[in-house]
Amino acid sequence: MIFDPQEGYVDTGFRRTYMPCVSVYDHASKEMIQVRLNEAYRAGVAIAELNVTPITKELLDAVKHSLNPSDWDGDCERIANNQFEPVTRWHLIAATHAPDPFVYIASFTYQAAQLAPQEAESAERFYQYLARVVTVYLKSHGYYMPDTIYPLFIEAIATSSATRIDKVIKGLHTQIGISSLKKYLNSYVQLNEGQINITSNKRIAPNDASTIAEQLNVTDVDKAPKNNENEDG
């Protein structure tokens, strides 16, 4: 499983990703045993392999149940009841790979958004719901997110990539003004996306190193460019 800039967490292409086994303590035998990740998580035991908190049906339902009837409809309900399970199951596995909750929830949101209803008004309700899910997920972890869901956020969920959704979420979290955030979204500069991906043999992945190197530049001016100044007041 790797993070694809467009789609979020996907198979590597060499082999299909299956539900992994994790080590948990068995009180009966008083030994560590191997069980499937989904079984261990469902049992409520501590799982060291999880990097972030997984998205769950319970959280999705809690957000759904908080909506006014006018913010939901039958098409959205059908998708929530019948099509979310593969995405949440996949992101239980992704929770063992994601370096931080922002990248993780951006991946989930992009993939969930692909399930949106065809009808425009239903789709808009669905995207607004996903924006609420993101906000609740991060605020539950103690991260700042605005209480207001902005059109910029909904548009990113509806039309863009997992990476762009991640940028919007991080921009909102760090309280970048909206006009500055729009400029930032059109630039190549990235906010900190958490820890660098480390391969299993404790080496920095070459692709990650290249991505970081491509963002560097050399200047002989000892001050920040004017376009980096805060223009939102």
Contacts in CASP RR format, 6 or more apart in sequence:
PFRMAT RR
TARGET T0000
AUTHOR 0000-0000-0000
METHOD contacts of the structure
MODEL  1
MIFDPQEGYVDTGFRRTYMPCVSVYDHASKEMIQVRLNEAYRAGVAIAEL
NVTPITKELLDAVKHSLNPSDWDGDCERIANNQFEPVTRWHLIAATHAPD
PFVYIASFTYQAAQLAPQEAESAERFYQYLARVVTVYLKSHGYYMPDTIY
PLFIEAIATSSATRIDKVIKGLHTQIGISSLKKYLNSYVQLNEGQINITS
NKRIAPNDASTIAEQLNVTDVDKAPKNNENEDG
1 9 0 8 1.000
1 10 0 8 1.000
1 11 0 8 1.000
1 12 0 8 1.000
1 17 0 8 1.000
1 93 0 8 1.000
1 94 0 8 1.000
1 97 0 8 1.000
2 9 0 8 1.000
2 10 0 8 1.000
2 11 0 8 1.000
2 12 0 8 1.000
3 9 0 8 1.000
3 10 0 8 1.000
3 97 0 8 1.000
3 98 0 8 1.000
3 103 0 8 1.000
3 107 0 8 1.000
3 162 0 8 1.000
3 197 0 8 1.000
4 10 0 8 1.000
4 162 0 8 1.000
5 161 0 8 1.000
5 162 0 8 1.000
5 163 0 8 1.000
6 110 0 8 1.000
6 161 0 8 1.000
6 162 0 8 1.000
6 163 0 8 1.000
7 107 0 8 1.000
7 110 0 8 1.000
7 111 0 8 1.000
7 161 0 8 1.000
7 162 0 8 1.000
8 106 0 8 1.000
8 107 0 8 1.000
8 110 0 8 1.000
8 111 0 8 1.000
8 162 0 8 1.000
8 163 0 8 1.000
9 90 0 8 1.000
9 91 0 8 1.000
9 93 0 8 1.000
9 94 0 8 1.000
9 97 0 8 1.000
9 98 0 8 1.000
9 104 0 8 1.000
9 107 0 8 1.000
11 17 0 8 1.000
17 93 0 8 1.000
19 36 0 8 1.000
19 37 0 8 1.000
19 38 0 8 1.000
19 89 0 8 1.000
19 92 0 8 1.000
19 93 0 8 1.000
20 36 0 8 1.000
20 37 0 8 1.000
20 49 0 8 1.000
20 93 0 8 1.000
20 96 0 8 1.000
21 34 0 8 1.000
21 35 0 8 1.000
21 36 0 8 1.000
21 37 0 8 1.000
22 34 0 8 1.000
22 35 0 8 1.000
22 36 0 8 1.000
22 37 0 8 1.000
22 40 0 8 1.000
22 47 0 8 1.000
22 48 0 8 1.000
22 49 0 8 1.000
22 96 0 8 1.000
23 32 0 8 1.000
23 33 0 8 1.000
23 34 0 8 1.000
23 48 0 8 1.000
23 49 0 8 1.000
24 32 0 8 1.000
24 33 0 8 1.000
24 34 0 8 1.000
24 35 0 8 1.000
24 40 0 8 1.000
24 43 0 8 1.000
24 45 0 8 1.000
24 46 0 8 1.000
24 47 0 8 1.000
25 31 0 8 1.000
25 32 0 8 1.000
25 33 0 8 1.000
25 45 0 8 1.000
25 46 0 8 1.000
26 32 0 8 1.000
26 33 0 8 1.000
37 47 0 8 1.000
37 49 0 8 1.000
37 92 0 8 1.000
37 93 0 8 1.000
37 96 0 8 1.000
38 89 0 8 1.000
38 92 0 8 1.000
40 47 0 8 1.000
41 47 0 8 1.000
41 50 0 8 1.000
41 54 0 8 1.000
41 92 0 8 1.000
49 96 0 8 1.000
50 95 0 8 1.000
50 96 0 8 1.000
51 95 0 8 1.000
51 96 0 8 1.000
51 97 0 8 1.000
51 98 0 8 1.000
51 99 0 8 1.000
51 100 0 8 1.000
51 104 0 8 1.000
52 95 0 8 1.000
52 98 0 8 1.000
52 100 0 8 1.000
52 101 0 8 1.000
52 104 0 8 1.000
53 95 0 8 1.000
53 101 0 8 1.000
53 137 0 8 1.000
53 141 0 8 1.000
54 88 0 8 1.000
54 91 0 8 1.000
54 92 0 8 1.000
54 95 0 8 1.000
55 88 0 8 1.000
55 91 0 8 1.000
55 105 0 8 1.000
55 108 0 8 1.000
55 133 0 8 1.000
55 137 0 8 1.000
56 88 0 8 1.000
57 84 0 8 1.000
57 85 0 8 1.000
57 88 0 8 1.000
59 133 0 8 1.000
59 136 0 8 1.000
59 137 0 8 1.000
59 140 0 8 1.000
60 80 0 8 1.000
60 84 0 8 1.000
60 88 0 8 1.000
60 133 0 8 1.000
61 80 0 8 1.000
62 136 0 8 1.000
63 129 0 8 1.000
63 132 0 8 1.000
63 133 0 8 1.000
63 136 0 8 1.000
64 72 0 8 1.000
64 80 0 8 1.000
64 129 0 8 1.000
66 132 0 8 1.000
67 129 0 8 1.000
67 132 0 8 1.000
71 125 0 8 1.000
71 128 0 8 1.000
71 129 0 8 1.000
72 125 0 8 1.000
72 129 0 8 1.000
73 121 0 8 1.000
73 122 0 8 1.000
73 125 0 8 1.000
74 122 0 8 1.000
75 117 0 8 1.000
75 119 0 8 1.000
75 122 0 8 1.000
75 126 0 8 1.000
76 117 0 8 1.000
76 122 0 8 1.000
76 125 0 8 1.000
76 126 0 8 1.000
76 129 0 8 1.000
79 115 0 8 1.000
79 116 0 8 1.000
79 117 0 8 1.000
79 126 0 8 1.000
83 115 0 8 1.000
84 112 0 8 1.000
84 115 0 8 1.000
87 108 0 8 1.000
87 111 0 8 1.000
87 112 0 8 1.000
87 115 0 8 1.000
88 108 0 8 1.000
90 111 0 8 1.000
91 104 0 8 1.000
91 107 0 8 1.000
91 108 0 8 1.000
91 111 0 8 1.000
94 104 0 8 1.000
94 107 0 8 1.000
94 108 0 8 1.000
95 104 0 8 1.000
98 104 0 8 1.000
98 107 0 8 1.000
99 193 0 8 1.000
99 194 0 8 1.000
99 195 0 8 1.000
99 196 0 8 1.000
99 197 0 8 1.000
100 193 0 8 1.000
100 194 0 8 1.000
100 195 0 8 1.000
101 137 0 8 1.000
101 138 0 8 1.000
101 141 0 8 1.000
101 143 0 8 1.000
102 138 0 8 1.000
102 166 0 8 1.000
102 169 0 8 1.000
102 170 0 8 1.000
102 173 0 8 1.000
102 193 0 8 1.000
102 194 0 8 1.000
103 166 0 8 1.000
103 193 0 8 1.000
103 194 0 8 1.000
105 133 0 8 1.000
105 134 0 8 1.000
105 137 0 8 1.000
105 138 0 8 1.000
105 169 0 8 1.000
106 162 0 8 1.000
106 163 0 8 1.000
106 165 0 8 1.000
106 166 0 8 1.000
106 169 0 8 1.000
107 162 0 8 1.000
109 130 0 8 1.000
109 133 0 8 1.000
109 134 0 8 1.000
109 157 0 8 1.000
109 162 0 8 1.000
109 165 0 8 1.000
110 157 0 8 1.000
110 161 0 8 1.000
110 162 0 8 1.000
110 165 0 8 1.000
111 162 0 8 1.000
112 130 0 8 1.000
112 133 0 8 1.000
113 126 0 8 1.000
113 127 0 8 1.000
113 130 0 8 1.000
113 157 0 8 1.000
113 158 0 8 1.000
115 126 0 8 1.000
116 122 0 8 1.000
116 123 0 8 1.000
116 126 0 8 1.000
116 127 0 8 1.000
116 158 0 8 1.000
117 123 0 8 1.000
117 126 0 8 1.000
123 158 0 8 1.000
124 154 0 8 1.000
124 158 0 8 1.000
127 154 0 8 1.000
127 157 0 8 1.000
127 158 0 8 1.000
128 149 0 8 1.000
128 154 0 8 1.000
130 157 0 8 1.000
131 149 0 8 1.000
131 153 0 8 1.000
131 154 0 8 1.000
131 157 0 8 1.000
132 149 0 8 1.000
134 145 0 8 1.000
134 153 0 8 1.000
134 169 0 8 1.000
135 145 0 8 1.000
135 146 0 8 1.000
135 147 0 8 1.000
135 149 0 8 1.000
138 145 0 8 1.000
138 169 0 8 1.000
138 173 0 8 1.000
139 145 0 8 1.000
143 173 0 8 1.000
144 173 0 8 1.000
144 175 0 8 1.000
145 169 0 8 1.000
145 172 0 8 1.000
145 173 0 8 1.000
146 172 0 8 1.000
146 175 0 8 1.000
150 172 0 8 1.000
150 178 0 8 1.000
152 168 0 8 1.000
152 178 0 8 1.000
152 181 0 8 1.000
152 182 0 8 1.000
153 168 0 8 1.000
153 169 0 8 1.000
153 172 0 8 1.000
156 164 0 8 1.000
156 165 0 8 1.000
156 168 0 8 1.000
156 185 0 8 1.000
157 165 0 8 1.000
164 185 0 8 1.000
166 193 0 8 1.000
167 184 0 8 1.000
167 185 0 8 1.000
167 190 0 8 1.000
167 191 0 8 1.000
168 181 0 8 1.000
168 185 0 8 1.000
170 191 0 8 1.000
170 192 0 8 1.000
170 193 0 8 1.000
171 181 0 8 1.000
171 184 0 8 1.000
171 191 0 8 1.000
172 181 0 8 1.000
174 191 0 8 1.000
176 184 0 8 1.000
176 232 0 8 1.000
177 230 0 8 1.000
177 232 0 8 1.000
178 232 0 8 1.000
179 231 0 8 1.000
179 232 0 8 1.000
180 230 0 8 1.000
180 231 0 8 1.000
180 232 0 8 1.000
183 227 0 8 1.000
188 215 0 8 1.000
189 215 0 8 1.000
190 215 0 8 1.000
196 204 0 8 1.000
196 205 0 8 1.000
196 208 0 8 1.000
196 209 0 8 1.000
196 212 0 8 1.000
197 204 0 8 1.000
197 205 0 8 1.000
197 208 0 8 1.000
198 204 0 8 1.000
198 205 0 8 1.000
199 205 0 8 1.000
END
